[in-house]
Amino acid sequence: MTGTGPTVVFDFDLTLTRWDTADRFFRWLLKRRAWRMAWVLLSVPALVPLLLARGSRKWPVRYAVWVATLGSSHDHLRALAREHTDSLFAAVPSVFLTDGLARLQHHLDRGDRVVIATGCLEVLARELLERAGYGHVPLVGSSLKPWLGGMVRHEHCFGPNKPPMLSRLGFAPPWAIAYTDHQCDLPVLELSTQRFLVNPKPDAILAVERALAHQPTVLQWR
């Protein structure tokens, strides 16, 4: 459990971590079985047109997730997330940004109510946090549900879905502080008193500045 002070919301991917952890996980799942990757590659001619329009880009991603999870149950997916986490921590120096974990620890030490809200698959984010020593921090993330032998999106903790999902966990807005790397978290930033952009791209800074009518505070974390 975290403290009783002001509520602080952290994004996860590219805010606390060095890469998009879900993307890497599902690519790992596809590469584990040659037939899965072959299935996706054979579908490329049908998927490319969907990638050209912003509104339909989500469908190729969802299709790849479904192929990657064919034959998996929730328990199996959790075991795979654990195996993937084991392989990551054995292969790379650090999954997490050192400065990000230091800021997270700072808020915990101060007694703040810290929560992590992420579009990442919750079982994967939880495994990664457990390995880093932060499994006790409240977390709300995305989930999958069974469909036609594989798994598809159930709840996506992304954009406008984050505030209601945080509220359901007991962290209703307004929030004192929010950290994120991307403009997709504007629904969270708009309901926070202090807003921080972590290692943002220029378009993220512009988008947040326009939406909030002031210059966001930019942090460069290693």
C-alpha positions in Angstrom: 0.0 0.0 0.0 1.0 3.6 -0.5 0.6 6.6 1.7 -2.2 9.0 2.7 -0.8 12.2 1.1 -1.7 13.8 -2.2 -2.4 11.4 -5.1 0.3 11.0 -7.7 -0.4 9.2 -11.0 2.4 7.7 -13.0 2.2 6.4 -16.6 4.3 3.3 -17.1 5.7 2.7 -20.6 8.3 5.3 -21.6 7.7 7.1 -18.3 9.0 4.5 -15.9 10.3 2.0 -18.5 12.7 2.4 -21.4 10.4 1.0 -24.1 6.8 0.0 -24.8 6.7 -3.1 -22.7 3.5 -4.6 -24.2 4.7 -4.2 -27.8 7.9 -6.0 -26.9 6.0 -8.8 -25.1 3.7 -9.5 -27.9 6.5 -9.5 -30.5 8.3 -12.0 -28.2 5.2 -14.2 -28.2 5.0 -14.1 -32.0 8.6 -15.0 -32.4 8.4 -17.9 -30.0 6.4 -20.0 -32.5 7.4 -19.7 -36.2 3.8 -20.4 -37.3 2.5 -17.4 -35.4 4.9 -15.0 -37.1 4.2 -16.7 -40.5 0.5 -16.3 -39.9 0.9 -12.6 -39.4 3.3 -12.1 -42.3 0.9 -13.9 -44.6 -1.8 -11.5 -43.5 0.2 -8.4 -44.3 -1.4 -7.7 -47.7 -4.8 -7.5 -46.0 -3.5 -5.5 -43.0 -1.5 -2.8 -44.8 -4.5 -0.8 -46.1 -5.8 -0.7 -42.5 -2.5 0.9 -41.3 -2.8 3.8 -43.8 -5.8 5.3 -42.0 -5.5 6.6 -38.4 -8.9 5.3 -37.5 -8.3 1.7 -38.5 -4.6 1.2 -37.4 -5.8 -0.4 -34.2 -7.2 -3.5 -36.0 -3.8 -4.9 -37.3 -2.5 -4.5 -33.8 -5.5 -6.3 -32.3 -5.1 -9.0 -34.9 -1.5 -9.5 -34.0 -2.3 -9.8 -30.3 -5.0 -12.4 -31.1 -2.5 -14.5 -33.1 0.1 -14.1 -30.4 -2.2 -15.4 -27.8 -3.8 -18.3 -29.7 -4.2 -21.2 -27.3 -3.5 -19.2 -24.2 -5.7 -18.9 -21.0 -5.4 -16.2 -18.4 -3.2 -18.4 -16.3 -1.0 -19.3 -19.2 -0.7 -15.6 -20.2 0.4 -14.8 -16.6 3.1 -17.5 -16.8 4.3 -16.2 -20.1 4.5 -12.7 -18.7 6.7 -14.1 -15.9 8.9 -16.0 -18.3 9.3 -12.9 -20.5 10.2 -10.8 -17.5 12.8 -13.3 -16.4 14.3 -13.2 -19.9 14.3 -9.4 -20.0 16.1 -9.0 -16.6 18.6 -11.6 -17.6 19.4 -9.9 -21.0 19.3 -6.1 -20.4 21.0 -3.8 -17.8 17.7 -2.2 -16.8 14.1 -2.3 -18.0 13.3 0.8 -16.0 14.5 4.4 -16.2 16.7 5.0 -13.1 15.4 8.6 -12.7 11.8 7.3 -13.0 12.2 4.8 -10.2 13.9 7.4 -8.1 11.0 9.8 -8.5 8.5 7.0 -7.7 10.5 6.2 -4.6 10.6 9.9 -3.6 6.8 10.1 -3.6 6.5 6.8 -1.7 9.0 8.1 0.9 7.0 11.3 1.2 3.8 9.4 2.0 2.0 10.3 -1.2 -0.8 8.1 -2.6 1.0 6.7 -5.6 -0.8 4.8 -8.4 0.4 3.6 -11.8 -2.1 3.7 -14.7 -0.9 2.1 -17.9 -2.1 0.9 -21.3 0.2 -2.0 -20.8 -1.2 -5.5 -20.1 -1.7 -5.4 -16.3 -0.3 -8.9 -15.7 2.9 -7.9 -17.6 3.3 -4.5 -15.8 2.7 -6.2 -12.5 5.5 -8.8 -13.2 7.9 -6.1 -14.2 7.1 -4.0 -11.1 7.5 -7.0 -8.8 10.9 -7.7 -10.2 11.9 -4.1 -9.7 10.7 -4.2 -6.1 7.6 -2.1 -6.6 4.9 -4.8 -6.7 3.2 -3.2 -3.8 2.4 0.0 -5.7 -1.3 0.2 -6.8 -1.7 -0.5 -10.5 -4.4 -0.3 -13.1 -3.7 -1.6 -16.5 -5.3 -3.2 -19.6 -6.8 -6.6 -19.8 -7.7 -9.3 -22.4 -10.6 -11.7 -22.7 -10.9 -15.0 -24.6 -12.2 -15.0 -28.2 -12.1 -17.6 -30.9 -9.1 -19.5 -29.3 -7.0 -16.4 -28.7 -7.4 -13.3 -26.6 -8.6 -9.8 -27.5 -8.9 -6.5 -25.7 -11.3 -6.4 -22.7 -10.5 -3.1 -21.0 -7.8 -0.7 -22.4 -6.4 1.6 -19.8 -5.6 4.3 -22.3 -6.6 8.0 -22.9 -10.1 8.8 -21.7 -10.5 5.3 -20.1 -7.8 6.1 -17.5 -9.8 8.4 -15.2 -12.8 6.1 -14.7 -10.6 3.1 -14.3 -8.5 4.9 -11.7 -11.7 6.0 -9.9 -12.9 2.4 -9.8 -9.6 1.5 -8.0 -10.2 4.2 -5.4 -8.1 7.0 -7.0 -10.7 9.4 -8.2 -9.7 12.8 -9.6 -8.6 15.5 -9.1 -5.0 14.4 -8.7 -2.1 16.4 -7.3 0.6 15.3 -9.8 0.7 13.3 -13.1 3.7 12.0 -15.0 3.5 10.8 -18.6 5.5 10.8 -21.8 2.6 11.3 -24.2 -0.3 13.5 -25.2 -2.7 10.6 -25.1 -2.8 11.1 -21.3 -4.4 14.6 -21.6 -7.5 13.3 -19.8 -5.3 12.6 -16.8 -3.2 15.8 -17.1 -6.3 18.0 -17.4 -7.5 16.7 -14.0 -4.1 17.1 -12.3 -2.7 20.2 -10.5 0.9 19.6 -11.6 1.8 18.0 -14.9 5.1 16.5 -16.0 6.1 15.3 -19.4 8.9 12.7 -19.3 11.3 12.6 -22.3 8.5 13.8 -24.6 8.7 14.1 -28.4 8.1 17.7 -29.7 4.6 16.9 -30.9 3.7 15.8 -27.4 4.9 19.1 -25.9 2.9 21.0 -28.5 -0.3 19.0 -28.1 -0.2 19.3 -24.3 0.6 23.0 -24.5 -2.3 23.7 -26.8 -4.7 21.7 -24.7 -3.7 23.1 -21.4 -2.9 26.6 -22.6 0.5 26.7 -20.9 4.0 25.2 -21.2 4.2 21.8 -19.6 7.0 21.0 -17.3 9.5 18.7 -19.2 11.7 16.2 -17.5 14.6 14.4 -19.1 15.0 11.1 -17.3 17.8 8.5 -17.8 
